[in-house]
Amino acid sequence: MTLTRLGDVLRDREDLAGAQSAYERAAEIAARLAPTHTAHQRERAVVTAKLAGVLLARDAHATAVVQFKTALSLFAELARRDPANDRLQRDLSLAHEQLADAFAASGDRTTAVTEYREALAVLEARRARSPGDIDVLSDVGEGHKLLFEAFRAVHDHAQAQASLRAALEIYAELERKQPNNPTWASDRAALGRLLSTYSSRASR
């Protein structure tokens, strides 16, 4: 069993201290191997993000933010080197979202909005490259939903409503592309109700 896998098992068992130790050791090994072994460069980014997630779960917000920033820089370099690699681009968007989550948890909601926007920009670029890809389109929809929550948290009602409308359009498109998939219709309906309720409250 690799140290990363051990960390996953310990994390799932809620042994966060043990998971942190395993991820730290895995990150150290990956960092030593990464300069000469390309395959270990993504592993280093992945395990760094996992370490950050455990730190966040242990309420070590400041340290978690530092580790998420490190993971983001690693993913960004990989994505820059191979811009046509959709997996690496998805990694990059998730790294922005994870950093945004950490900022939000630490109370810095304004910076969280910035990171969610960065994530969405990466997602929209993926969409432009693969306009018919259902998985990419779904990711974009989720990105708009996350941005809605971020704007709602900072009481920017206009932008929050705009994000909800954008998400609603995405799920309507998903429903058109896959009319036999009940998930899209359910999600679209739920977003429509949420938009109606939120818009009503925001106008008071």
MARPARO-476669 format. One line per field, with one value per atom (N, C-alpha, C): x, y, z; atom name; residue in three letters. Coordinates in nm, 2 decimals, decimal comma. Atoms other than C-alpha are relative to their C-alpha. Layout:
x: c(X:...)
y: c(Y:...)
z: c(Z:...)
mipa: c(CA:...)
torke: c(Ala:...)
***
This chain:
x: c(0,08:0,00:0,09:-0,08:0,14:-0,04:0,03:0,16:-0,12:0,12:-0,10:-0,13:0,11:-0,34:-0,02:0,02:-0,27:-0,06:0,06:-0,35:-0,15:0,14:-0,68:-0,08:0,07:-0,77:-0,02:0,00:-0,68:-0,10:0,10:-0,88:-0,14:0,13:-1,18:-0,04:0,03:-1,15:-0,01:0,00:-1,14:0,12:-0,13:-0,79:0,08:-0,05:-0,70:0,15:-0,15:-0,36:0,08:-0,08:-0,25:0,00:0,00:-0,37:0,09:-0,09:-0,18:0,14:-0,14:0,14:0,03:-0,02:0,10:0,01:-0,01:0,03:0,13:-0,12:0,32:0,12:-0,11:0,56:-0,01:0,02:0,41:0,04:-0,03:0,44:0,16:-0,15:0,81:0,07:-0,05:0,88:-0,02:0,03:0,70:0,08:-0,08:0,88:0,14:-0,14:1,22:0,00:0,00:1,11:-0,05:0,06:0,92:0,09:-0,08:1,21:0,05:-0,05:1,33:-0,10:0,10:1,01:-0,13:0,12:0,72:-0,12:0,11:0,48:-0,03:0,02:0,54:-0,04:0,03:0,47:-0,15:0,15:0,09:-0,02:0,02:0,12:0,03:-0,03:0,29:-0,11:0,11:0,01:-0,12:0,12:-0,26:0,02:-0,02:-0,11:0,01:-0,01:-0,04:-0,15:0,14:-0,41:-0,07:0,06:-0,51:0,05:-0,05:-0,28:-0,07:0,07:-0,44:-0,14:0,14:-0,79:0,00:-0,01:-0,69:0,03:-0,02:-0,55:-0,12:0,13:-0,87:-0,10:0,09:-1,07:0,04:-0,05:-0,85:0,00:0,01:-0,93:0,13:-0,13:-0,57:-0,01:0,04:-0,71:0,12:-0,12:-0,39:0,09:-0,09:-0,17:-0,07:0,07:-0,44:0,01:0,00:-0,45:0,14:-0,14:-0,07:0,02:-0,02:-0,08:-0,09:0,09:-0,38:0,07:-0,07:-0,18:0,11:-0,10:0,11:-0,05:0,06:-0,11:-0,04:0,04:-0,26:0,11:-0,12:0,08:0,05:-0,05:0,18:-0,10:0,09:-0,14:0,00:0,00:-0,12:0,12:-0,11:0,23:-0,02:0,03:0,12:-0,10:0,10:-0,18:0,06:-0,06:0,03:0,09:-0,09:0,27:-0,08:0,08:-0,01:-0,14:0,13:-0,31:-0,11:0,11:-0,49:-0,04:0,04:-0,50:-0,11:0,12:-0,85:0,01:-0,01:-0,77:0,08:-0,08:-0,50:-0,08:0,08:-0,73:-0,11:0,10:-1,00:0,07:-0,07:-0,74:0,02:-0,03:-0,66:-0,13:0,13:-1,03:-0,03:0,03:-1,07:0,10:-0,10:-0,75:-0,05:0,05:-0,90:-0,12:0,12:-1,23:0,04:-0,04:-1,05:0,06:-0,06:-0,85:-0,11:0,11:-1,17:-0,08:0,06:-1,33:0,08:-0,09:-1,03:-0,01:0,02:-1,06:-0,14:0,13:-1,43:-0,01:0,00:-1,38:0,08:-0,08:-1,12:-0,06:0,07:-1,36:0,03:-0,03:-1,21:-0,09:0,10:-1,52:0,03:-0,02:-1,41:0,11:-0,10:-1,10:-0,05:0,07:-1,31:-0,07:0,07:-1,52:0,10:-0,11:-1,20:0,04:-0,05:-1,09:-0,11:0,11:-1,43:-0,02:0,01:-1,43:0,12:-0,11:-1,08:-0,03:0,03:-1,21:-0,10:0,10:-1,51:0,06:-0,07:-1,28:0,07:-0,06:-1,09:-0,10:0,11:-1,42:-0,05:0,06:-1,55:0,10:-0,10:-1,22:-0,01:0,02:-1,27:-0,13:0,13:-1,63:0,02:-0,03:-1,50:0,07:-0,08:-1,26:-0,09:0,08:-1,52:-0,15:0,14:-1,87:-0,10:0,10:-2,05:0,02:-0,03:-1,90:-0,09:0,09:-2,16:0,07:-0,06:-1,92:0,06:-0,06:-1,75:-0,12:0,11:-2,09:-0,06:0,04:-2,19:0,09:-0,10:-1,87:-0,02:0,03:-1,95:-0,12:0,12:-2,30:0,03:-0,04:-2,15:0,08:-0,08:-1,90:-0,09:0,09:-2,18:-0,08:0,07:-2,36:0,09:-0,09:-2,05:0,02:-0,02:-2,01:-0,13:0,13:-2,38:0,02:-0,01:-2,31:0,10:-0,10:-2,00:-0,05:0,06:-2,18:-0,11:0,11:-2,47:0,07:-0,07:-2,22:0,05:-0,05:-2,09:-0,11:0,13:-2,45:0,01:0,01:-2,39:-0,11:0,12:-2,74:-0,01:0,01:-2,72:0,09:-0,09:-2,42:-0,04:0,05:-2,57:-0,11:0,11:-2,88:0,05:-0,06:-2,67:0,06:-0,06:-2,48:-0,11:0,10:-2,80:-0,07:0,05:-2,94:0,09:-0,10:-2,62:-0,01:0,00:-2,64:-0,13:0,13:-3,01:0,01:-0,01:-2,92:0,08:-0,08:-2,65:-0,08:0,08:-2,89:-0,11:0,10:-3,15:0,06:-0,07:-2,89:0,03:-0,02:-2,80:-0,13:0,12:-3,16:-0,04:0,03:-3,20:0,09:-0,09:-2,89:-0,03:0,03:-3,00:-0,14:0,14:-3,38:-0,05:0,04:-3,40:0,07:-0,07:-3,17:-0,08:0,08:-3,40:0,08:-0,08:-3,11:0,00:-0,01:-3,09:-0,13:0,13:-3,46:-0,03:0,01:-3,46:0,08:-0,09:-3,16:-0,05:0,05:-3,31:-0,12:0,12:-3,64:0,04:-0,04:-3,46:0,06:-0,06:-3,25:-0,10:0,10:-3,56:-0,07:0,07:-3,73:0,09:-0,09:-3,42:0,02:-0,01:-3,39:-0,12:0,12:-3,75:0,00:0,01:-3,72:0,11:-0,11:-3,38:-0,03:0,03:-3,49:-0,11:0,10:-3,80:0,05:-0,05:-3,61:0,10:-0,09:-3,34:-0,06:0,07:-3,59:-0,07:0,06:-3,73:0,08)
y: c(-0,12:0,00:0,12:-0,12:0,34:0,09:-0,09:0,62:0,09:-0,08:0,82:-0,09:0,09:0,52:-0,02:0,02:0,47:0,13:-0,13:0,84:0,00:0,01:0,78:-0,08:0,10:0,48:0,07:-0,06:0,67:0,12:-0,11:0,97:-0,05:0,06:0,76:-0,06:0,05:0,61:0,11:-0,12:0,97:0,01:-0,01:0,92:0,11:-0,11:1,27:0,02:-0,02:1,29:-0,11:0,10:0,96:0,03:-0,04:1,07:0,11:-0,11:1,39:-0,05:0,05:1,21:-0,08:0,08:0,97:0,09:-0,09:1,25:0,08:-0,08:1,45:-0,08:0,08:1,16:-0,02:0,02:1,09:0,13:-0,13:1,46:0,02:-0,02:1,46:-0,09:0,09:1,15:0,05:-0,05:1,29:0,12:-0,12:1,62:-0,03:0,04:1,44:-0,06:0,07:1,24:0,09:-0,08:1,51:0,06:-0,07:1,70:-0,09:0,09:1,39:-0,10:0,10:1,18:0,08:-0,08:1,35:-0,06:0,07:1,09:0,04:-0,04:1,20:0,14:-0,14:1,56:0,02:-0,01:1,52:-0,07:0,06:1,28:0,10:-0,10:1,55:0,10:-0,10:1,80:-0,06:0,06:1,55:-0,03:0,03:1,44:0,13:-0,13:1,81:0,05:-0,04:1,88:-0,08:0,09:1,58:0,04:-0,05:1,70:0,13:-0,12:2,04:-0,02:0,03:1,89:-0,06:0,05:1,70:0,11:-0,12:2,02:0,09:-0,08:2,20:-0,07:0,08:1,92:0,01:-0,02:1,97:0,14:-0,14:2,34:0,08:-0,08:2,44:0,08:-0,07:2,69:0,07:-0,07:2,90:-0,09:0,10:2,60:-0,07:0,06:2,45:0,09:-0,09:2,76:0,00:0,00:2,75:-0,13:0,13:2,38:0,00:0,00:2,44:0,10:-0,09:2,73:-0,07:0,08:2,50:-0,10:0,09:2,24:0,07:-0,07:2,50:0,04:-0,03:2,62:-0,12:0,13:2,26:-0,04:0,04:2,19:0,11:-0,11:2,53:-0,02:0,03:2,44:-0,12:0,12:2,10:0,04:-0,04:2,25:0,10:-0,10:2,53:-0,08:0,07:2,27:-0,09:0,09:2,06:0,05:-0,07:2,29:-0,08:0,08:2,03:-0,12:0,12:1,77:0,04:-0,04:1,79:-0,04:0,04:1,60:0,10:-0,10:1,85:0,13:-0,12:2,14:-0,02:0,02:1,98:0,00:0,00:1,93:0,15:-0,14:2,31:0,06:-0,06:2,41:-0,05:0,05:2,18:0,06:-0,06:2,32:0,14:-0,13:2,67:-0,01:0,01:2,55:-0,04:0,04:2,38:0,11:-0,12:2,69:0,10:-0,09:2,89:-0,05:0,06:2,65:0,03:-0,03:2,70:0,15:-0,14:3,08:0,02:-0,02:3,06:-0,05:0,06:2,83:0,09:-0,09:3,08:0,14:-0,13:3,37:0,10:-0,09:3,53:-0,03:0,04:3,51:0,08:-0,08:3,79:-0,07:0,07:3,60:-0,13:0,12:3,28:0,03:-0,04:3,46:0,00:-0,01:3,53:-0,13:0,14:3,17:-0,08:0,07:3,04:0,05:-0,06:3,28:-0,05:0,06:3,15:-0,14:0,14:2,80:0,00:0,00:2,89:0,04:-0,04:3,06:-0,12:0,12:2,73:-0,09:0,09:2,54:0,05:-0,05:2,77:-0,02:0,03:2,73:-0,15:0,14:2,35:-0,01:0,01:2,40:0,05:-0,06:2,61:-0,10:0,10:2,33:-0,13:0,12:2,05:0,03:-0,05:2,21:-0,11:0,10:1,88:-0,10:0,09:1,71:0,01:-0,01:1,63:0,02:-0,01:1,59:0,14:-0,13:1,92:0,10:-0,09:2,09:-0,01:0,02:1,94:0,07:-0,07:2,07:0,15:-0,15:2,42:0,04:-0,03:2,40:0,00:0,00:2,30:0,12:-0,12:2,59:0,12:-0,11:2,84:-0,01:0,02:2,69:0,04:-0,04:2,73:0,15:-0,14:3,08:0,07:-0,05:3,15:0,00:0,01:3,03:0,10:-0,10:3,25:0,14:-0,14:3,56:0,02:-0,01:3,48:0,03:-0,01:3,46:0,15:-0,14:3,82:0,10:-0,08:3,94:0,09:-0,06:4,03:-0,06:0,07:3,95:0,00:-0,01:4,07:-0,11:0,10:3,85:-0,14:0,13:3,56:-0,04:0,04:3,57:-0,03:0,02:3,60:-0,14:0,14:3,28:-0,11:0,10:3,10:-0,01:0,01:3,19:-0,07:0,07:3,08:-0,15:0,14:2,75:-0,07:0,05:2,71:-0,02:0,02:2,76:-0,12:0,12:2,49:-0,12:0,12:2,24:-0,02:0,01:2,32:-0,06:0,05:2,25:-0,15:0,14:1,92:-0,08:0,07:1,83:-0,02:0,01:1,90:-0,10:0,10:1,69:-0,14:0,13:1,40:0,00:-0,01:1,42:-0,12:0,12:1,06:-0,01:0,00:1,15:0,08:-0,07:1,24:0,10:-0,09:1,40:0,14:-0,14:1,70:0,07:-0,06:1,77:0,04:-0,02:1,74:0,12:-0,11:1,97:0,13:-0,13:2,23:0,05:-0,04:2,23:0,06:-0,05:2,27:0,13:-0,13:2,55:0,11:-0,09:2,72:0,05:-0,04:2,71:0,08:-0,07:2,83:0,15:-0,13:3,12:0,09:-0,07:3,22:0,04:-0,04:3,21:0,10:-0,09:3,38:0,14:-0,13:3,66:0,07:-0,06:3,72:0,06:-0,05:3,75:0,12:-0,10:3,96:0,14:-0,13:4,22:0,07:-0,06:4,28:0,11)
z: c(0,00:0,00:0,00:0,01:-0,10:0,12:-0,11:0,16:-0,03:0,03:-0,03:0,02:-0,03:-0,02:0,15:-0,15:0,35:0,05:-0,05:0,40:-0,03:0,03:0,22:0,09:-0,09:0,43:0,14:-0,14:0,76:0,00:0,01:0,64:0,01:0,00:0,57:0,13:-0,14:0,92:0,10:-0,08:1,05:0,10:-0,07:1,18:-0,07:0,08:1,06:0,03:-0,03:1,25:-0,08:0,07:1,10:-0,15:0,15:0,75:-0,03:0,03:0,78:0,00:0,00:0,87:-0,13:0,12:0,58:-0,12:0,12:0,33:0,00:-0,01:0,46:-0,05:0,05:0,40:-0,15:0,14:0,06:-0,08:0,07:-0,04:0,00:0,00:0,07:-0,11:0,09:-0,14:-0,15:0,13:-0,44:-0,04:0,03:-0,41:-0,04:0,04:-0,43:-0,14:0,13:-0,73:-0,12:0,10:-0,92:-0,10:0,09:-1,07:-0,12:0,10:-1,26:-0,06:0,04:-1,30:-0,02:0,04:-1,48:0,07:-0,05:-1,35:0,15:-0,14:-0,99:0,02:-0,01:-1,06:0,03:-0,03:-1,07:0,14:-0,13:-0,77:0,11:-0,11:-0,57:0,01:-0,01:-0,66:0,07:-0,06:-0,57:0,15:-0,14:-0,24:0,09:-0,07:-0,14:0,02:-0,02:-0,20:0,10:-0,10:0,01:0,14:-0,13:0,29:0,04:-0,03:0,27:0,05:-0,04:0,29:0,14:-0,14:0,61:0,10:-0,09:0,76:0,02:-0,01:0,68:0,09:-0,08:0,84:0,15:-0,13:1,15:0,05:-0,03:1,15:0,00:0,02:1,07:-0,13:0,12:0,83:-0,07:0,06:0,77:-0,07:0,06:0,71:-0,12:0,12:0,48:-0,12:0,11:0,27:-0,07:0,05:0,23:-0,09:0,07:0,12:-0,13:0,12:-0,12:-0,10:0,09:-0,27:-0,07:0,06:-0,32:-0,11:0,09:-0,48:-0,13:0,12:-0,71:-0,09:0,09:-0,83:-0,07:0,07:-0,91:-0,11:0,11:-1,10:-0,11:0,10:-1,28:-0,09:0,08:-1,40:-0,10:0,09:-1,53:-0,11:0,10:-1,70:-0,11:0,10:-1,86:-0,10:0,09:-2,00:-0,10:0,08:-2,15:-0,01:-0,01:-2,22:-0,07:0,07:-2,44:0,09:-0,08:-2,16:0,09:-0,07:-2,02:0,15:-0,14:-1,70:0,08:-0,07:-1,61:0,02:-0,01:-1,68:0,10:-0,11:-1,46:0,14:-0,13:-1,19:0,04:-0,03:-1,21:0,05:-0,05:-1,18:0,14:-0,13:-0,88:0,11:-0,09:-0,72:0,04:-0,03:-0,75:0,10:-0,09:-0,59:0,14:-0,13:-0,31:0,08:-0,07:-0,23:0,04:-0,04:-0,24:0,12:-0,12:0,01:0,12:-0,12:0,24:0,04:-0,04:0,22:0,06:-0,06:0,29:0,14:-0,14:0,59:0,10:-0,08:0,72:0,02:-0,02:0,69:-0,11:0,11:0,38:-0,12:0,11:0,16:-0,12:0,13:-0,08:-0,08:0,08:-0,18:-0,05:0,05:-0,20:-0,13:0,13:-0,47:-0,11:0,10:-0,66:-0,05:0,04:-0,66:-0,07:0,07:-0,76:-0,14:0,13:-1,05:-0,09:0,07:-1,15:-0,04:0,04:-1,14:-0,11:0,11:-1,36:-0,13:0,12:-1,61:-0,06:0,06:-1,65:-0,05:0,05:-1,68:-0,13:0,13:-1,95:-0,11:0,11:-2,14:-0,04:0,03:-2,12:-0,09:0,08:-2,25:-0,14:0,13:-2,54:-0,09:0,08:-2,64:-0,03:0,01:-2,59:0,02:-0,02:-2,64:0,01:-0,01:-2,67:0,11:-0,11:-2,37:0,12:-0,11:-2,11:0,13:-0,13:-1,83:0,02:-0,01:-1,90:0,03:-0,02:-1,93:0,15:-0,14:-1,59:0,09:-0,08:-1,44:0,00:0,01:-1,57:0,08:-0,08:-1,41:0,14:-0,14:-1,08:0,04:-0,02:-1,11:0,02:-0,02:-1,15:0,13:-0,13:-0,85:0,12:-0,11:-0,63:0,00:0,01:-0,75:0,06:-0,06:-0,65:0,15:-0,15:-0,30:0,05:-0,04:-0,28:0,00:0,01:-0,40:0,11:-0,10:-0,16:0,14:-0,13:0,13:0,02:-0,02:0,06:-0,03:0,02:0,00:-0,13:0,14:-0,37:-0,07:0,05:-0,47:-0,15:0,15:-0,83:-0,06:0,05:-0,90:0,03:-0,04:-0,71:-0,09:0,09:-0,92:-0,14:0,13:-1,24:-0,01:0,00:-1,14:0,00:0,00:-1,07:-0,14:0,14:-1,41:-0,09:0,08:-1,57:0,02:-0,03:-1,39:-0,06:0,05:-1,49:-0,15:0,14:-1,85:-0,04:0,02:-1,83:0,02:-0,02:-1,68:-0,10:0,11:-1,94:-0,12:0,12:-2,21:0,02:-0,03:-2,04:-0,02:0,01:-2,03:-0,15:0,14:-2,40:-0,07:0,06:-2,48:0,04:-0,06:-2,26:0,06:-0,05:-2,24:0,09:-0,08:-2,09:0,13:-0,13:-1,80:0,10:-0,09:-1,51:0,09:-0,09:-1,31:-0,05:0,05:-1,54:0,02:-0,02:-1,53:0,15:-0,14:-1,15:0,05:-0,04:-1,11:-0,06:0,06:-1,35:0,08:-0,08:-1,16:0,14:-0,13:-0,83:-0,01:0,02:-0,96:-0,03:0,03:-1,10:0,13:-0,12:-0,76:0,09:-0,08:-0,59:-0,05:0,06:-0,83:0,04:-0,04:-0,77:0,14:-0,14:-0,40:0,04:-0,03:-0,38:-0,06:0,06:-0,62:0,08:-0,08:-0,42:0,13:-0,13:-0,09:-0,02:0,03:-0,25:-0,03:0,04:-0,37:0,11:-0,12:-0,02:0,06)
mipa: c(N:CA:C:N:CA:C:N:CA:C:N:CA:C:N:CA:C:N:CA:C:N:CA:C:N:CA:C:N:CA:C:N:CA:C:N:CA:C:N:CA:C:N:CA:C:N:CA:C:N:CA:C:N:CA:C:N:CA:C:N:CA:C:N:CA:C:N:CA:C:N:CA:C:N:CA:C:N:CA:C:N:CA:C:N:CA:C:N:CA:C:N:CA:C:N:CA:C:N:CA:C:N:CA:C:N:CA:C:N:CA:C:N:CA:C:N:CA:C:N:CA:C:N:CA:C:N:CA:C:N:CA:C:N:CA:C:N:CA:C:N:CA:C:N:CA:C:N:CA:C:N:CA:C:N:CA:C:N:CA:C:N:CA:C:N:CA:C:N:CA:C:N:CA:C:N:CA:C:N:CA:C:N:CA:C:N:CA:C:N:CA:C:N:CA:C:N:CA:C:N:CA:C:N:CA:C:N:CA:C:N:CA:C:N:CA:C:N:CA:C:N:CA:C:N:CA:C:N:CA:C:N:CA:C:N:CA:C:N:CA:C:N:CA:C:N:CA:C:N:CA:C:N:CA:C:N:CA:C:N:CA:C:N:CA:C:N:CA:C:N:CA:C:N:CA:C:N:CA:C:N:CA:C:N:CA:C:N:CA:C:N:CA:C:N:CA:C:N:CA:C:N:CA:C:N:CA:C:N:CA:C:N:CA:C:N:CA:C:N:CA:C:N:CA:C:N:CA:C:N:CA:C:N:CA:C:N:CA:C:N:CA:C:N:CA:C:N:CA:C:N:CA:C:N:CA:C:N:CA:C:N:CA:C:N:CA:C:N:CA:C:N:CA:C:N:CA:C:N:CA:C:N:CA:C:N:CA:C:N:CA:C:N:CA:C:N:CA:C:N:CA:C:N:CA:C:N:CA:C:N:CA:C:N:CA:C:N:CA:C:N:CA:C:N:CA:C:N:CA:C:N:CA:C:N:CA:C:N:CA:C:N:CA:C:N:CA:C:N:CA:C:N:CA:C:N:CA:C:N:CA:C:N:CA:C:N:CA:C:N:CA:C:N:CA:C:N:CA:C:N:CA:C:N:CA:C:N:CA:C:N:CA:C:N:CA:C:N:CA:C:N:CA:C:N:CA:C:N:CA:C:N:CA:C:N:CA:C:N:CA:C:N:CA:C:N:CA:C:N:CA:C:N:CA:C:N:CA:C:N:CA:C:N:CA:C:N:CA:C:N:CA:C:N:CA:C:N:CA:C:N:CA:C:N:CA:C:N:CA:C:N:CA:C:N:CA:C:N:CA:C:N:CA:C:N:CA:C:N:CA:C:N:CA:C:N:CA:C:N:CA:C:N:CA:C:N:CA:C:N:CA:C:N:CA:C:N:CA:C:N:CA:C:N:CA:C:N:CA:C:N:CA:C:N:CA:C:N:CA:C:N:CA:C:N:CA:C:N:CA:C:N:CA:C:N:CA:C:N:CA:C:N:CA:C:N:CA:C:N:CA:C:N:CA:C:N:CA:C:N:CA:C:N:CA:C:N:CA:C:N:CA:C:N:CA:C:N:CA:C:N:CA:C:N:CA:C:N:CA:C:N:CA:C)
torke: c(Met:Met:Met:Thr:Thr:Thr:Leu:Leu:Leu:Thr:Thr:Thr:Arg:Arg:Arg:Leu:Leu:Leu:Gly:Gly:Gly:Asp:Asp:Asp:Val:Val:Val:Leu:Leu:Leu:Arg:Arg:Arg:Asp:Asp:Asp:Arg:Arg:Arg:Glu:Glu:Glu:Asp:Asp:Asp:Leu:Leu:Leu:Ala:Ala:Ala:Gly:Gly:Gly:Ala:Ala:Ala:Gln:Gln:Gln:Ser:Ser:Ser:Ala:Ala:Ala:Tyr:Tyr:Tyr:Glu:Glu:Glu:Arg:Arg:Arg:Ala:Ala:Ala:Ala:Ala:Ala:Glu:Glu:Glu:Ile:Ile:Ile:Ala:Ala:Ala:Ala:Ala:Ala:Arg:Arg:Arg:Leu:Leu:Leu:Ala:Ala:Ala:Pro:Pro:Pro:Thr:Thr:Thr:His:His:His:Thr:Thr:Thr:Ala:Ala:Ala:His:His:His:Gln:Gln:Gln:Arg:Arg:Arg:Glu:Glu:Glu:Arg:Arg:Arg:Ala:Ala:Ala:Val:Val:Val:Val:Val:Val:Thr:Thr:Thr:Ala:Ala:Ala:Lys:Lys:Lys:Leu:Leu:Leu:Ala:Ala:Ala:Gly:Gly:Gly:Val:Val:Val:Leu:Leu:Leu:Leu:Leu:Leu:Ala:Ala:Ala:Arg:Arg:Arg:Asp:Asp:Asp:Ala:Ala:Ala:His:His:His:Ala:Ala:Ala:Thr:Thr:Thr:Ala:Ala:Ala:Val:Val:Val:Val:Val:Val:Gln:Gln:Gln:Phe:Phe:Phe:Lys:Lys:Lys:Thr:Thr:Thr:Ala:Ala:Ala:Leu:Leu:Leu:Ser:Ser:Ser:Leu:Leu:Leu:Phe:Phe:Phe:Ala:Ala:Ala:Glu:Glu:Glu:Leu:Leu:Leu:Ala:Ala:Ala:Arg:Arg:Arg:Arg:Arg:Arg:Asp:Asp:Asp:Pro:Pro:Pro:Ala:Ala:Ala:Asn:Asn:Asn:Asp:Asp:Asp:Arg:Arg:Arg:Leu:Leu:Leu:Gln:Gln:Gln:Arg:Arg:Arg:Asp:Asp:Asp:Leu:Leu:Leu:Ser:Ser:Ser:Leu:Leu:Leu:Ala:Ala:Ala:His:His:His:Glu:Glu:Glu:Gln:Gln:Gln:Leu:Leu:Leu:Ala:Ala:Ala:Asp:Asp:Asp:Ala:Ala:Ala:Phe:Phe:Phe:Ala:Ala:Ala:Ala:Ala:Ala:Ser:Ser:Ser:Gly:Gly:Gly:Asp:Asp:Asp:Arg:Arg:Arg:Thr:Thr:Thr:Thr:Thr:Thr:Ala:Ala:Ala:Val:Val:Val:Thr:Thr:Thr:Glu:Glu:Glu:Tyr:Tyr:Tyr:Arg:Arg:Arg:Glu:Glu:Glu:Ala:Ala:Ala:Leu:Leu:Leu:Ala:Ala:Ala:Val:Val:Val:Leu:Leu:Leu:Glu:Glu:Glu:Ala:Ala:Ala:Arg:Arg:Arg:Arg:Arg:Arg:Ala:Ala:Ala:Arg:Arg:Arg:Ser:Ser:Ser:Pro:Pro:Pro:Gly:Gly:Gly:Asp:Asp:Asp:Ile:Ile:Ile:Asp:Asp:Asp:Val:Val:Val:Leu:Leu:Leu:Ser:Ser:Ser:Asp:Asp:Asp:Val:Val:Val:Gly:Gly:Gly:Glu:Glu:Glu:Gly:Gly:Gly:His:His:His:Lys:Lys:Lys:Leu:Leu:Leu:Leu:Leu:Leu:Phe:Phe:Phe:Glu:Glu:Glu:Ala:Ala:Ala:Phe:Phe:Phe:Arg:Arg:Arg:Ala:Ala:Ala:Val:Val:Val:His:His:His:Asp:Asp:Asp:His:His:His:Ala:Ala:Ala:Gln:Gln:Gln:Ala:Ala:Ala:Gln:Gln:Gln:Ala:Ala:Ala:Ser:Ser:Ser:Leu:Leu:Leu:Arg:Arg:Arg:Ala:Ala:Ala:Ala:Ala:Ala:Leu:Leu:Leu:Glu:Glu:Glu:Ile:Ile:Ile:Tyr:Tyr:Tyr:Ala:Ala:Ala:Glu:Glu:Glu:Leu:Leu:Leu:Glu:Glu:Glu:Arg:Arg:Arg:Lys:Lys:Lys:Gln:Gln:Gln:Pro:Pro:Pro:Asn:Asn:Asn:Asn:Asn:Asn:Pro:Pro:Pro:Thr:Thr:Thr:Trp:Trp:Trp:Ala:Ala:Ala:Ser:Ser:Ser:Asp:Asp:Asp:Arg:Arg:Arg:Ala:Ala:Ala:Ala:Ala:Ala:Leu:Leu:Leu:Gly:Gly:Gly:Arg:Arg:Arg:Leu:Leu:Leu:Leu:Leu:Leu:Ser:Ser:Ser:Thr:Thr:Thr:Tyr:Tyr:Tyr:Ser:Ser:Ser:Ser:Ser:Ser:Arg:Arg:Arg:Ala:Ala:Ala:Ser:Ser:Ser:Arg:Arg:Arg)
***
